[in-house]
């Protein structure tokens, strides 16, 4: 049986290959998404995932997760992520280091929380926030 970190690694690989279409099957039909930077709303189900990711990628193309580190925390995984993208006009390049906390049930993602602050994501999961500064984790 695959671990949650192994499943999430496949999610990121699918994202890099196929974009959001490749990752939607990994989400439960009842998934809940929370991003504190989005307008208030109820982002649930795969349609909610699509709305959130469309908002996050607005004005960008060629998004790719360049590297990541995973930290298991019970039924959750904290992922510290480094993403790069280009602006739609190819003149601007974006780089983002953020974090995602995902809760799994029966091999599917049932809760996805986005963080701009990697240390906050680790702390919220009961892990050492100092790991965001270069500690070791599961790769």
N, C-alpha and C positions, 0 to 999 in steps of 0.2 A: 504494500500500500504506500502510495506517495505521501511524503510529508507536505505540510502546507507551504513550506519554503520552496520545495521542488515544484509544486503547482504554480506558485507565484513566479518562479523563474520562467516557467513555460508561458505564463501570461505575458511577461515582458518580451520574451523572444517572439511571441505571436504579434505583439504590438509593433515591434521593429520590422517584421516581415509584412504584415497585412493591415496595420492600423487598427482602428477600433473594431472593424468587422471581425478581426481575428480573435479578439479578446472577449466579446460579448458572451460566448458560450460558457465561459468560466464563472460568470455571475449568476447567482440564483435569480429566479423570476421575482422574488420578493426583496431583492437587495435594497439597502438604504444607503444613500451617499450623503456625506456631510463635508462641505467645504465652507469654512467660516468667511471666506472672501466672496462668496456668491450672494446674490440677492436672496432674502428669505424666501423659502419655498419648500415644497415637499418633493424631494428627488428620490423616487422609488422605482424599482423595477429596472429592467434593461433600458427602457425609454429614459428614465432618470439618469442612468449612466451616460447615455448618448447626449443628453442635454448638457450635463456637466462637462464632458470631454469636448463637446463642440464649443462651449464657452471658453474652456482652457486653451484650446488651439486656435481660437479666433485670430486671424491676421498672421498665422504661421503656416509653414509647410515644411515638409521633410523633417518632421519630428523624429528623434531617435533617442532612446535611452542608451547612454554611452557606458555607464557603469552603475553598479548598485551593490549594496550590502544588505543582508537580511539578518534579522534578530527574532527568533521565535519567542513568543510570550503566551504560553497556553494555547488557546484556540485562535490566537492572533499572530500576525507577522508584522513587524515594523520593517519597512523597506526605506533605506536611505538611497535616494535616487539622484542621478546626474543626467539631465536631459538637455539636448541641443536641438535647435531648430533654426530655420531661416524665415525671414519675413517674406510676405507674398511677393515683394518686389526684388528679392534676392540681395538687396543692399544691406540689410540688417541681419545680424546673427544674434540669436538668443541663447542664453545658457542659464539653466536653473538647477539649483541643488535644493531639493525639497524632500519631504517624507510622506509616506503613505502608511496607514495602519489598516490592515485588513483582517476581518474576522471570518473564519471559515466554518462551515457546517456541511458535513457529508461531501467534502471535496469541492464545494462551491463557495464563492465569496458572498457573504450575506450582509456585510457592513464594510463600507470603504470610507475612511476619513483621511482628508488631505491636510497637510501641514506645510507651511513655509519654513518653520523652525524645526530642524531635525532634532535638537535636544528636547524640545517640548514633546515631540512624538514619542521619543524613548521614555521620557519621564511619565507621560500619561499611561504608558503600558507597564509601568513598574520597573523599568530598566534604567541603567545608569546613563544619565544624559551626557556624560563625558565621552561615551562611545561615539558620539557624533563628531568628535574632534580627531578621530583617527584610531580608535580602539579596534579590537578584532571582533569579527562576527562571522556568521556563516555566509560564504560566498557561493 
